[in-house]
């Protein structure tokens, strides 16, 4: 390990860690970045959505070199029952803009590219190295890290913890509590390979650069709080399911079994026909929302990305919030360095204030009631998706019965499923209040 003293040490080389390291490197700080993988992205084989705005604020010309799969021109939302789906979708030619807003990416390739930009900004990267604990002085200020390598501590003015949702360094140091099962989801994903032309024809896409995203609610989660998703890449499809860890533990349903059911649903199976599955991965996602955000700063340290529970579950936004928090951390630390100020708890208010003024905290605060709403109202994943599909089936079937009788039957089914109309009204009211 290098023996010199650094301006900053960044733990982790995911989106938040890379954003923080890159921002500080470009500002002229002497930065060490440590990642436990063989190389950044080596543990990430899954597909994901990249929101361009967050990265563009860090690397304005990223589109020229970044390994982007497809820009999203169509978003589909499905409510699944066992044998059908009812949904809506939005497709617009305005998404075929000069600088598209959303892309599908493969994290292994993207993280590797992002890390290259970080190193070109002057950051020192060490891989295959695990940070085991933080080093503190007698006053309790963090002054460096210990790793599983020989050579003793590595010192720095500040340590940025971008270690992910299950980051053990912050937990061992007492900076963040142990994860609660209801605050984290386990997502399983597979990558299925198909020829580019097949994907284009199957999803009605005009060219190889356009893509479709499908997000799914209902029977896909088997009564648990969770969703399914499908992304189109250039020559593959990423498909997965994610549910709360607490629900997996209670229901005893293996995640791979849930994914297999999803893949074999009548609405999904044709989309994967002929594909070759080559990659399977499971990973944790922060789902606790605003009320699960831990302490974010202290003397000589701060937290960015998934370790801070920065994920907007309503809009399925994570990587953009991670990168934004990393950028704001890097900018704040660069500003303190320029002023000759230490990274104390008091001075790191600069970072906390920047977060408060950003989309990160504003959106999480707006939807702070959603996690508890979903956890306490399972009918939103079971009763209502099933009723919606049953109602659409009855509405569209012509079988000699008059329409008034059918409408009465649909309404009766809704009332019966929720006990009475008052329960239905309460459900709608709870959703409306949570969305305010």
BELFEN-V966292 format. One record per residue. RES is the residue in one letter. OMEGA is omega in radians with two decimals (none if undefined). Layout:
res:RES omega:OMEGA
res:RES omega:OMEGA
This chain:
res:X omega:3.10
res:X omega:-3.08
res:X omega:-3.07
res:X omega:3.11
res:X omega:-3.10
res:X omega:3.01
res:X omega:-3.13
res:X omega:2.97
res:X omega:3.10
res:X omega:3.12
res:X omega:3.14
res:X omega:-3.14
res:X omega:2.99
res:X omega:-3.10
res:X omega:-3.10
res:X omega:3.13
res:X omega:3.11
res:X omega:3.13
res:X omega:3.14
res:X omega:-3.11
res:X omega:-3.14
res:X omega:-3.11
res:X omega:3.13
res:X omega:3.11
res:X omega:3.13
res:X omega:3.12
res:X omega:3.07
res:X omega:3.13
res:X omega:3.07
res:X omega:-2.95
res:X omega:2.99
res:X omega:3.09
res:X omega:-3.08
res:X omega:3.13
res:X omega:-3.07
res:X omega:-3.14
res:X omega:3.09
res:X omega:3.00
res:X omega:3.14
res:X omega:-3.11
res:X omega:-3.08
res:X omega:-3.14
res:X omega:-3.09
res:X omega:3.11
res:X omega:-2.99
res:X omega:3.01
res:X omega:-3.11
res:X omega:3.06
res:X omega:3.06
res:X omega:3.06
res:X omega:-2.90
res:X omega:-3.02
res:X omega:-3.09
res:X omega:-3.12
res:X omega:-3.13
res:X omega:3.10
res:X omega:3.13
res:X omega:3.13
res:X omega:-3.02
res:X omega:-3.07
res:X omega:-3.04
res:X omega:-3.07
res:X omega:-3.09
res:X omega:-3.05
res:X omega:-3.05
res:X omega:3.13
res:X omega:-3.11
res:X omega:-3.14
res:X omega:3.14
res:X omega:2.99
res:X omega:-2.97
res:X omega:3.10
res:X omega:-3.11
res:X omega:3.08
res:X omega:3.10
res:X omega:3.06
res:X omega:-3.11
res:X omega:2.95
res:X omega:-2.98
res:X omega:2.85
res:X omega:-3.03
res:X omega:-3.06
res:X omega:-3.09
res:X omega:2.99
res:X omega:3.00
res:X omega:-3.04
res:X omega:3.06
res:X omega:3.07
res:X omega:3.08
res:X omega:3.10
res:X omega:-3.09
res:X omega:3.08
res:X omega:3.10
res:X omega:3.07
res:X omega:3.04
res:X omega:-3.12
res:X omega:-3.12
res:X omega:3.10
res:X omega:-3.08
res:X omega:-3.03
res:X omega:-3.09
res:X omega:3.11
res:X omega:2.86
res:X omega:3.13
res:X omega:2.96
res:X omega:-2.95
res:X omega:-3.12
res:X omega:-3.14
res:X omega:-3.08
res:X omega:-3.12
res:X omega:3.11
res:X omega:3.09
res:X omega:-3.11
res:X omega:3.13
res:X omega:3.10
res:X omega:3.11
res:X omega:3.12
res:X omega:-3.12
res:X omega:3.09
res:X omega:3.07
res:X omega:3.06
res:X omega:-3.12
res:X omega:3.05
res:X omega:-3.12
res:X omega:3.02
res:X omega:-3.12
res:X omega:-3.12
res:X omega:-3.10
res:X omega:-3.13
res:X omega:3.01
res:X omega:-3.06
res:X omega:3.11
res:X omega:3.09
res:X omega:3.09
res:X omega:-3.12
res:X omega:3.04
res:X omega:-3.08
res:X omega:-3.14
res:X omega:3.13
res:X omega:3.12
res:X omega:3.08
res:X omega:-3.10
res:X omega:3.13
res:X omega:-3.10
res:X omega:2.92
res:X omega:3.13
res:X omega:3.11
res:X omega:3.06
res:X omega:3.06
res:X omega:3.05
res:X omega:3.08
res:X omega:-3.06
res:X omega:2.97
res:X omega:-2.99
res:X omega:3.11
res:X omega:3.09
res:X omega:-3.10
res:X omega:3.07
res:X omega:3.11
res:X omega:-3.12
res:X omega:3.06
res:X omega:-2.94
res:X omega:3.09
res:X omega:-3.00
res:X omega:-3.08
res:X omega:-3.08
res:X omega:-3.07
res:X omega:-3.11
res:X omega:3.12
res:X omega:3.13
res:X omega:-3.13
res:X omega:-3.13
res:X omega:3.12
res:X omega:-3.12
res:X omega:-3.14
res:X omega:-3.10
res:X omega:3.03
res:X omega:-3.10
res:X omega:3.03
res:X omega:-3.09
res:X omega:3.14
res:X omega:-3.14
res:X omega:-3.11
res:X omega:3.11
res:X omega:3.01
res:X omega:3.14
res:X omega:3.05
res:X omega:-3.09
res:X omega:3.00
res:X omega:3.05
res:X omega:-3.11
res:X omega:-3.04
res:X omega:3.11
res:X omega:3.04
res:X omega:-3.13
res:X omega:-3.12
res:X omega:3.13
res:X omega:3.11
res:X omega:-3.12
res:X omega:-3.12
res:X omega:-3.06
res:X omega:-3.10
res:X omega:3.05
res:X omega:-3.12
res:X omega:-3.03
res:X omega:-3.13
res:X omega:-3.02
res:X omega:-3.10
res:X omega:-3.12
res:X omega:-3.12
res:X omega:-3.13
res:X omega:3.04
res:X omega:3.08
res:X omega:3.07
res:X omega:-2.87
res:X omega:3.08
res:X omega:3.06
res:X omega:-3.04
res:X omega:3.12
res:X omega:-3.09
res:X omega:3.09
res:X omega:3.08
res:X omega:3.11
res:X omega:3.08
res:X omega:-3.10
res:X omega:-3.12
res:X omega:3.01
res:X omega:-3.10
res:X omega:3.10
res:X omega:3.13
res:X omega:3.04
res:X omega:3.00
res:X omega:-3.08
res:X omega:-3.10
res:X omega:3.12
res:X omega:3.06
res:X omega:3.04
res:X omega:-3.13
res:X omega:-3.09
res:X omega:3.10
res:X omega:3.08
res:X omega:3.12
res:X omega:3.12
res:X omega:3.11
res:X omega:3.12
res:X omega:3.14
res:X omega:3.08
res:X omega:-3.13
res:X omega:-3.10
res:X omega:-3.03
res:X omega:3.12
res:X omega:3.08
res:X omega:3.11
res:X omega:-3.12
res:X omega:-3.11
res:X omega:3.11
res:X omega:3.10
res:X omega:3.14
res:X omega:3.11
res:X omega:3.10
res:X omega:-3.14
res:X omega:-3.12
res:X omega:-3.09
res:X omega:3.07
res:X omega:-3.11
res:X omega:3.13
res:X omega:-3.04
res:X omega:-3.04
res:X omega:3.13
res:X omega:-3.12
res:X omega:-3.12
res:X omega:-3.06
res:X omega:3.08
res:X omega:-3.09
res:X omega:3.10
res:X omega:3.14
res:X omega:-3.10
res:X omega:-3.03
res:X omega:3.09
res:X omega:-3.13
res:X omega:3.04
res:X omega:3.11
res:X omega:-3.11
res:X omega:-3.13
res:X omega:3.11
res:X omega:-3.09
res:X omega:-3.06
res:X omega:3.12
res:X omega:-3.01
res:X omega:-3.05
res:X omega:3.12
res:X omega:3.14
res:X omega:-3.13
res:X omega:2.97
res:X omega:-2.97
res:X omega:-3.10
res:X omega:3.03
res:X omega:-3.13
res:X omega:3.07
res:X omega:3.14
res:X omega:3.01
res:X omega:-3.07
res:X omega:3.09
res:X omega:2.98
res:X omega:-3.07
res:X omega:3.11
res:X omega:3.11
res:X omega:-3.11
res:X omega:-3.11
res:X omega:3.06
res:X omega:3.10
res:X omega:-3.05
res:X omega:-3.12
res:X omega:-3.09
res:X omega:3.12
res:X omega:3.13
res:X omega:3.11
res:X omega:-3.07
res:X omega:-3.14
res:X omega:3.10
res:X omega:3.10
res:X omega:-3.13
res:X omega:3.13
res:X omega:3.12
res:X omega:3.10
res:X omega:3.11
res:X omega:-3.12
res:X omega:3.08
res:X omega:3.14
res:X omega:3.13
res:X omega:-3.12
res:X omega:-3.13
res:X omega:3.08
res:X omega:3.12
res:X omega:3.10
res:X omega:3.13
res:X omega:-3.13
res:X omega:3.14
res:X omega:-3.13
res:X omega:-3.09
res:X omega:3.13
res:X omega:3.10
res:X omega:3.13
res:X omega:3.08
res:X omega:-3.12
res:X omega:-3.09
res:X omega:3.12
res:X omega:2.95
res:X omega:3.09
res:X omega:3.10
res:X omega:-3.13
res:X omega:3.12
res:X omega:3.12
res:X omega:3.08
res:X omega:-3.14
res:X omega:-3.12
res:X omega:-3.06
res:X omega:3.10
res:X omega:-3.09
res:X omega:-3.08
res:X omega:-3.13
res:X omega:-3.13
res:X omega:3.12
res:X omega:3.11
res:X omega:-3.12
res:X omega:-3.07
res:X omega:-3.04
res:X omega:-3.12
res:X omega:-3.04
res:X omega:-3.11
res:X omega:-3.14
res:X omega:3.11
res:X omega:-3.10
res:X omega:-3.12
res:X omega:-3.06
res:X omega:-3.07
res:X omega:-3.08
res:X omega:3.14
res:X omega:3.10
res:X omega:3.12
res:X omega:-3.04
res:X omega:-3.01
res:X omega:-3.01
res:X omega:3.06
res:X omega:3.14
res:X omega:3.13
res:X omega:3.13
res:X omega:3.14
res:X omega:3.11
res:X omega:-3.14
res:X omega:3.13
res:X omega:3.11
res:X omega:3.13
res:X omega:-3.10
res:X omega:-3.04
res:X omega:-3.10
res:X omega:3.08
res:X omega:-3.03
res:X omega:3.10
res:X omega:3.11
res:X omega:-3.14
res:X omega:-3.04
res:X omega:-3.13
res:X omega:3.12
res:X omega:3.12
res:X omega:3.14
res:X omega:3.12
res:X omega:3.13
res:X omega:3.13
res:X omega:-3.13
res:X omega:3.11
res:X omega:3.12
res:X omega:3.11
res:X omega:3.14
res:X omega:-3.12
res:X omega:-3.09
res:X omega:-3.10
res:X omega:3.06
res:X omega:3.08
res:X omega:-3.08
res:X omega:3.14
res:X omega:3.10
res:X omega:3.10
res:X omega:3.14
res:X omega:3.11
res:X omega:3.13
res:X omega:-3.13
res:X omega:3.13
res:X omega:-3.14
res:X omega:3.12
res:X omega:-3.14
res:X omega:-3.13
res:X omega:-3.12
res:X omega:-3.09
res:X omega:-3.07
res:X omega:none
